[in-house]
Amino acid sequence: MDKLIEVEHAGIILKKEFMEPLKVSTYKLTKETGIDQMTLHKIIHGKRSITAKTGLKLSKFFGLSDNYWVNLQVDYDIRIAKTQISEELKLIVPLQA
């Protein structure tokens, strides 16, 4: 199994790479996007995944591609899953065409 580079939860990236440098408060982001305050709080603390709907709202607000946030979240989720089931994956023999 390939060694994976450790990645941060998409919500942590949202907070560290976007909200903090751009001085966007949780209040402002929830007000401008309609994202529930508790939902955003859980996301930026890595306790909740970014859904497609939330990702679209964040992308619109920050001027990013539609899939930016969802792709970050899926990449994180896959890396976590690979770590959790690495032994099971070793036992699977790929189909030979």
N, C-alpha and C positions, 0 to 999 in steps of 0.2 A: 504494500500500500504506500502511496506517495505521502511524504511528509507534508502536512498542510501548514501554511503560514497562518499564524493566529490573526483573526480579524475581529473587529469590534461589531457589536450589534448596530444595526442601521440607526437606531434611535440615539445611540451615543455619538455617532458621526453627525447626525442632525444637530445635536447640541454643541459639540466641540468645533465642528467645521463650518457650521452655518449660523446658528443662533448666536453663539458667543462672539465670533468675529464681526458679525453684522449688527450686533447689539439689538437683536430681536428678542423681546421678552416672551415668556410663555403666554402671558395675557394677550399681547399683540398678535401672536401667531394664532391663538384660538379665536380671537375676535375677527381677524381678517379671513380665516379659512373655514370657520364653523366647526372645527374639530373640538370635540368635548375636552374640557380642561383636564379631567381625570385621565382620559385616554392619552392625551399628550404627555402628561406627567409620567405615566407608566412607560410610554414609548421612549422618552428621553433618559429614562433610568434603566433601559434594557429589560423591562419586565413585560412588555407587550410587543407583538410584531406589528409591522406597518402593513396594513391591508391595502388592497388595490384602490379603494375609495380614498383612504387617507393619503396614500402615495400620490394620487392624482392631484389632490388639494395642495400638498406640499410642493409638488413639481410646478404647479401653476403659480403659487406664491413666489417661489424662488427662481422661476424662469428656466426650469430644467425640462428635459425630455419626460414624456409621460411615464416611462418605465424606470426612471432613475432610482427611485426609492424602493420600488418592488424588487428590482434586480439586486440592490444591495441586501435587502432582507432575505431573498431566496439564496443568495450566495452564502450568507451567514448561516441560514438554516441547513443548507446542504453540508457545510463544513462541520457543523455540530452533529448532524445525523451520521456522517461518515465516521466521526470519532466514536459515536455511541454504538454503531453496529459494525465496526471494522472487522471483528472476528467472523461475523456472519457473512460479510461480503467476500472474505477470503475463501469461503467454502463454495461459492457459486462459480460454476464453470460456464464461461460464455458459450453461446450457441455457435457452432461451426457451420458456416453456409456451404 
